[in-house]
Amino acid sequence: MSQAVATEPIPIVKDSDDVLRVGGTRVPLETVVTAFDLGATPEEIAQDYPVLRLDDIYAVLTYYLRHREEVQDYLRQRQRLADSTRRAVDQRFSQAGLKASSECRTPSDPARR
């Protein structure tokens, strides 16, 4: 007698910004993976992010454990993008430029209030 085993889709969805999100929520994959890597149990992650279903957390962590290198590559790519964005913002809005512009304002300047 053979029994059919149902397969469940992995509750990870890529949004319009190419960010992988968990269970149809706004919680990014890296949030769940980072919490797990820091020692949080699936139940603790569910407590910290009540919008996530516990079964989705288990499914995502199972996927992560079975595809660790692929997920780590994705996380490194996201970190590189974050670093690049941070550098671009720092260049555009340097602290020196902000300090100089604030020193040019007078005390009666409405922008200083």
Secondary structure, 3 states (H helix, E strand, C coil): CCCCCCCCCCCEEECCCCCEEECCCCCEHHHHHHHHHCCCCHHHHHHHCCCCCHHHHHHHHHHHHHCHHHHHHHHHHHHHHHHHHHHHHHHHCCHHHHHHHHHCCCCCCHHHC
